[in-house]
Amino acid sequence: MTRIKLFKSVESELEALEAEVNDWIESSGAKVSDIKANIAPQSQGAGGMGSFSHSDILIAVTYE
């Protein structure tokens, strides 16, 4: 049966997100069939001009 696992983080924590996904793949024993990722465009933060918030990152892992 095909399943999906979603991971979400922000771009400032990209290395931690990569480690989380890789650790899950290894520990779950999932047979991964596809990985898709999306990064949201940066938007101006509440701090005013020149202050940008970090973009959200979503990773979708399709597995058996």
N, C-alpha and C positions, 0 to 999 in steps of 0.2 A: 504494500500500500504506500503510495506517495504521500509525503507529509511536508510541511513547511515550518521552519523555525526562523523567527525574526529577532534581530539584534539592533538596538538603537543606542546612539551615543552622540557626542559632539566632536567636531574636528580636532579640538585641542587634546582629546583623549584617544586619538587614532591608534596609537601603539597598544593601549590597553584593550581597545575593541578588537584589534587583530588577535591579540593573545586570548581573549575570551572566546572568539569564534574558533580558533585553532584548538584550544583546550577542550571545548565542547565536542568538536568533531572527533578528537582523539579519545576522550573519555566515554562518549556515547556509542562509539563503534558504528556510527551512521554511515551508510553508503551514499555519499553526496553525489547528486546528479547535476546540480547547477547552483551557482552562487551569483546573485545580482546585488548591486549596490547603487545607492542614490545619495547624492549630497545636495542639500537644499541651498539655494542661493543665499549669500550673506545678506543680512538685513541690518539697517541702522539700529543700533541699540538705544537704550533709554538715556545713555550718557551724552547725547547731543552729537553735533557734527564731528566727524573724525573718529567716533567711537562705534565700533562694529561688534556685534555679537558673533559668537562662533556658529558655524553652520551645523545643522543636524545631519547625521549620517544614519541611513537605514540599510541594513544588510539582510537579504532574504536568502536562506539556504533551503533548497529543495533536496529531500533525501528519501531513502527507502528505509 
